[in-house]
Amino acid sequence: MEPEKPASGGRRKSSGRPKRPSSIGLEGLRRPERGGQVPLYYQLGEILKQKLEEGVWEPDTLFPSERELEEYFEVSRAVVRPALSLLERDGDIYRRRGSGTYVAAPKRRVPIRGLIRSLREDRIGGSRIAVLRIREQTNDPTIADFLDVSSGQTVAQVTSILRIDKPICLIDSFFPVERVPWLLGAAVSVKEGELPALGSSPRLSRIHVSFEGSSCGPWTAKILGVRTGDPALIGRVLQYGTPVEESGERPVELTRIVARSDISQFHYEEAAGPLARRRAGGGA
């Protein structure tokens, strides 16, 4: 006798192995609010992202399946899938074909600072700056305008790469040589694998910072070990300071940072200078 066929429109049960449940507990997580202006999938993504960023769930742990998420949060697969896509695009989770979805490693913190601070106070465990190129220029009006330098004044450009276990970001630093007289020689020393001699001038003060999303071009992608067109974070930092024998602050360095957005996030920490010490002590 022939086996009974499923009725029209019916679905055959999968003959594959049942997926093992995740060890991650969802208990205590709030559920998306219905009826508001924020889509359910976006709310769900933010709920899960917040928990992921707390670091409670260990990297490489099997993430809850779509079915588990549907059942706990009481939403449909049409809500779960775009929420997971948001998390995957942000580098919070990753997929293994035929195995499931897993918790990604925490993102590396990319310091929002230029070459001056990086050489003076690089205390990020396991980080390393490698200088790729050094050149001097006098004819870029845009850079000259940012740094407030006169025509013909020498501006140095140092291109370097920051590694934290792996290449994380490219750093392009521009600075007037006469305002930071030791920095060019220090960059040459780093490029040659020698210990740089650091100067105390200028005394650093405020910074101006801007951010934008972009993508990696062919050369940047090659250096950072990603594909051309992969998403990137771009930061521009204008550092002010007081050069030696000057009483007022001047722009001393313009830095452009291009970082991998899948494994990094920008982080700012104030320099431990006189201004920071006065704030910590409650002074004016």
C-alpha positions as CSV (number, residue, x, y, z in Angstrom):
1,M,0.0,0.0,0.0
2,E,1.3,3.4,-0.9
3,P,2.1,5.8,1.9
4,E,-0.5,8.4,2.6
5,K,0.2,11.7,0.9
6,P,-0.2,15.0,2.7
7,A,-3.4,16.9,1.9
8,S,-3.2,19.7,-0.6
9,G,-1.4,22.7,1.0
10,G,0.0,20.6,3.8
11,R,3.7,20.6,4.8
12,R,5.9,17.6,5.2
13,K,7.8,17.5,8.5
14,S,11.5,18.1,8.1
15,S,13.6,15.0,8.1
16,G,16.7,16.9,9.3
17,R,18.1,16.8,12.8
18,P,16.2,19.0,15.3
19,K,18.2,22.1,16.2
20,R,19.6,22.1,19.7
21,P,18.3,24.9,22.0
22,S,20.4,27.8,22.9
23,S,21.8,28.0,26.4
24,I,21.1,31.8,26.5
25,G,18.2,32.6,28.8
26,L,15.8,35.3,27.6
27,E,13.9,35.5,31.0
28,G,13.5,39.1,32.2
29,L,13.9,40.7,28.8
30,R,11.0,43.1,28.1
31,R,8.8,42.5,25.0
32,P,8.3,45.0,22.2
33,E,5.4,47.4,22.6
34,R,2.7,47.1,20.1
35,G,0.8,50.0,18.6
36,G,3.6,52.6,18.7
37,Q,5.4,54.4,16.0
38,V,8.6,52.3,16.4
39,P,8.4,49.1,14.3
40,L,8.4,45.8,16.3
41,Y,11.5,44.5,14.5
42,Y,13.5,47.6,15.5
43,Q,12.4,47.4,19.1
44,L,13.3,43.7,19.2
45,G,16.7,44.4,17.7
46,E,17.4,47.1,20.3
47,I,16.3,44.9,23.2
48,L,18.7,42.1,22.1
49,K,21.5,44.6,21.2
50,Q,21.4,46.1,24.7
51,K,21.8,42.7,26.3
52,L,24.6,41.7,23.9
53,E,26.5,44.9,24.7
54,E,26.3,44.2,28.4
55,G,28.6,41.3,27.8
56,V,26.5,38.8,29.8
57,W,26.3,36.4,26.9
58,E,29.7,34.7,26.2
59,P,31.2,35.1,22.7
60,D,30.6,32.0,20.4
61,T,27.6,30.9,22.4
62,L,24.7,29.6,20.3
63,F,22.2,32.4,20.0
64,P,18.4,31.7,20.5
65,S,16.8,30.3,17.3
66,E,14.1,32.2,15.4
67,R,11.5,29.9,16.9
68,E,12.8,30.5,20.5
69,L,12.6,34.3,19.9
70,E,9.2,34.1,18.3
71,E,7.8,32.2,21.3
72,Y,9.4,34.3,24.0
73,F,8.7,37.7,22.5
74,E,5.3,36.7,21.1
75,V,6.1,38.0,17.6
76,S,6.1,36.5,14.1
77,R,9.1,35.4,12.0
78,A,8.5,38.6,9.9
79,V,9.6,40.5,13.0
80,V,12.4,38.3,14.2
81,R,14.3,38.0,10.9
82,P,14.9,41.7,10.2
83,A,15.8,42.2,13.9
84,L,18.5,39.5,13.5
85,S,19.7,41.1,10.3
86,L,20.2,44.4,12.1
87,L,22.3,42.6,14.8
88,E,24.3,40.7,12.2
89,R,25.0,43.9,10.2
90,D,26.2,45.6,13.4
91,G,28.6,42.8,14.1
92,D,26.8,41.7,17.3
93,I,26.0,38.1,16.1
94,Y,27.3,35.9,13.3
95,R,26.0,32.9,11.4
96,R,27.5,29.5,10.7
97,R,25.9,27.8,7.7
98,G,24.1,24.7,8.8
99,S,24.9,25.3,12.5
100,G,23.1,28.4,13.6
101,T,23.6,31.9,14.9
102,Y,26.2,32.8,17.5
103,V,27.2,35.7,19.8
104,A,30.0,37.7,18.3
105,A,33.1,38.9,20.3
106,P,32.9,42.3,21.9
107,K,33.8,45.2,19.6
108,R,37.2,46.7,20.0
109,R,37.3,50.3,21.3
110,V,38.9,52.7,18.8
111,P,40.3,55.7,20.6
112,I,39.2,59.1,19.3
113,R,42.6,60.7,19.2
114,G,45.4,61.6,16.9
115,L,49.0,60.6,16.6
116,I,50.2,62.9,19.4
117,R,48.0,61.3,22.0
118,S,48.4,57.8,20.6
119,L,52.2,58.0,21.0
120,R,52.1,59.8,24.4
121,E,49.5,57.7,26.2
122,D,48.7,54.5,24.3
123,R,47.6,52.2,27.2
124,I,45.2,50.0,25.4
125,G,46.1,46.5,26.1
126,G,47.4,44.7,23.0
127,S,47.2,47.7,20.7
128,R,50.0,48.6,18.4
129,I,50.6,51.5,15.9
130,A,52.5,50.8,12.7
131,V,53.5,53.8,10.5
132,L,52.9,53.1,6.8
133,R,53.9,56.4,5.2
134,I,55.4,59.8,6.0
135,R,55.4,62.8,3.7
136,E,55.6,66.6,3.9
137,Q,53.4,68.9,2.0
138,T,52.8,72.7,1.6
139,N,50.1,72.9,-1.1
140,D,46.8,71.5,0.3
141,P,44.5,74.4,0.9
142,T,41.8,72.3,2.8
143,I,44.3,71.0,5.3
144,A,45.9,74.4,5.6
145,D,42.5,75.9,6.4
146,F,41.7,73.4,9.1
147,L,45.1,73.8,10.7
148,D,45.2,77.6,10.3
149,V,48.6,77.7,8.6
150,S,49.9,80.2,6.1
151,S,50.8,79.4,2.5
152,G,54.1,77.6,2.2
153,Q,54.2,76.4,5.9
154,T,55.2,72.8,6.0
155,V,52.5,70.3,7.1
156,A,53.5,66.6,7.7
157,Q,51.2,63.7,6.9
158,V,51.6,60.4,8.8
159,T,49.5,57.4,7.7
160,S,49.5,54.6,10.2
161,I,47.4,51.6,11.2
162,L,46.1,50.6,14.6
163,R,46.1,46.9,15.5
164,I,44.1,45.4,18.4
165,D,44.6,41.7,17.8
166,K,44.0,42.5,14.1
167,P,44.0,45.6,11.9
168,I,41.2,47.9,13.3
169,C,41.6,51.3,11.7
170,L,43.7,53.6,9.5
171,I,44.9,56.9,11.0
172,D,45.8,59.8,8.7
173,S,47.5,62.5,10.8
174,F,48.3,66.1,9.5
175,F,50.2,68.5,11.7
176,P,52.3,71.7,11.3
177,V,55.8,70.7,11.9
178,E,56.9,73.8,13.7
179,R,54.0,73.5,16.2
180,V,54.8,69.8,17.1
181,P,58.6,69.7,16.4
182,W,59.2,66.3,17.8
183,L,56.3,64.4,16.1
184,L,57.9,63.9,12.7
185,G,61.0,62.4,14.1
186,A,58.9,60.2,16.4
187,A,56.9,58.9,13.5
188,V,60.1,58.1,11.6
189,S,61.4,56.1,14.7
190,V,58.1,54.1,14.9
191,K,58.3,53.4,11.1
192,E,61.8,52.0,11.6
193,G,60.9,49.9,14.6
194,E,62.7,52.1,17.1
195,L,61.4,53.6,20.4
196,P,60.3,57.2,19.7
197,A,61.5,60.2,21.6
198,L,58.4,62.1,22.7
199,G,58.2,65.9,23.5
200,S,56.0,67.7,26.0
201,S,54.9,70.4,23.7
202,P,52.2,71.3,22.7
203,R,50.0,71.3,25.8
204,L,46.8,69.7,24.5
205,S,43.4,71.2,25.1
206,R,40.0,70.9,23.4
207,I,39.1,68.8,20.3
208,H,36.4,69.0,17.6
209,V,35.1,65.7,16.5
210,S,32.7,64.6,13.7
211,F,31.5,61.1,12.5
212,E,29.9,59.6,9.5
213,G,29.2,56.2,8.0
214,S,31.0,55.2,4.8
215,S,32.5,52.2,3.1
216,C,36.0,50.8,2.5
217,G,37.7,51.6,-0.8
218,P,40.0,49.0,-2.4
219,W,43.2,50.1,-0.7
220,T,41.6,50.6,2.7
221,A,39.9,47.2,2.4
222,K,43.1,45.5,1.6
223,I,44.9,47.1,4.6
224,L,42.1,46.3,7.1
225,G,41.5,42.8,5.7
226,V,37.9,43.3,4.6
227,R,36.1,43.5,1.2
228,T,35.8,46.6,-0.9
229,G,32.5,48.2,-0.1
230,D,32.3,46.8,3.4
231,P,30.9,49.4,5.9
232,A,33.3,51.7,7.8
233,L,33.1,54.4,10.4
234,I,34.9,57.7,9.7
235,G,35.9,60.1,12.4
236,R,37.6,63.5,12.0
237,V,39.4,64.9,15.0
238,L,40.8,68.4,15.2
239,Q,43.1,68.7,18.2
240,Y,43.9,72.1,19.7
241,G,46.9,72.9,22.0
242,T,49.3,75.5,23.1
243,P,52.7,75.2,21.4
244,V,55.9,76.1,23.2
245,E,56.6,79.8,23.4
246,E,53.0,80.7,22.6
247,S,50.3,81.9,25.0
248,G,47.1,80.9,23.0
249,E,45.8,77.6,21.7
250,R,46.2,76.7,18.1
251,P,45.1,73.7,15.9
252,V,48.0,71.3,16.3
253,E,46.8,68.1,14.5
254,L,44.0,67.1,12.1
255,T,43.3,63.3,12.1
256,R,41.1,61.2,9.9
257,I,40.2,57.8,11.3
258,V,38.7,55.0,9.1
259,A,37.6,52.1,11.3
260,R,36.0,48.7,10.6
261,S,32.4,49.1,11.7
262,D,31.8,45.4,12.2
263,I,34.3,44.9,15.0
264,S,35.0,48.4,16.4
265,Q,33.3,51.3,18.1
266,F,34.7,54.8,18.7
267,H,35.7,55.7,22.3
268,Y,36.8,59.0,23.8
269,E,38.7,59.4,27.0
270,E,39.9,62.8,28.1
271,A,43.6,63.3,28.3
272,A,45.2,63.3,31.7
273,G,46.4,66.9,31.5
274,P,46.1,70.0,33.7
275,L,42.5,70.6,32.6
276,A,41.4,67.1,33.5
277,R,43.2,67.3,36.9
278,R,41.5,70.6,37.7
279,R,38.1,69.1,36.9
280,A,38.8,66.0,39.0
281,G,39.9,68.2,41.9
282,G,36.8,70.5,41.5
283,G,38.9,73.5,40.5
284,A,37.7,76.3,38.2
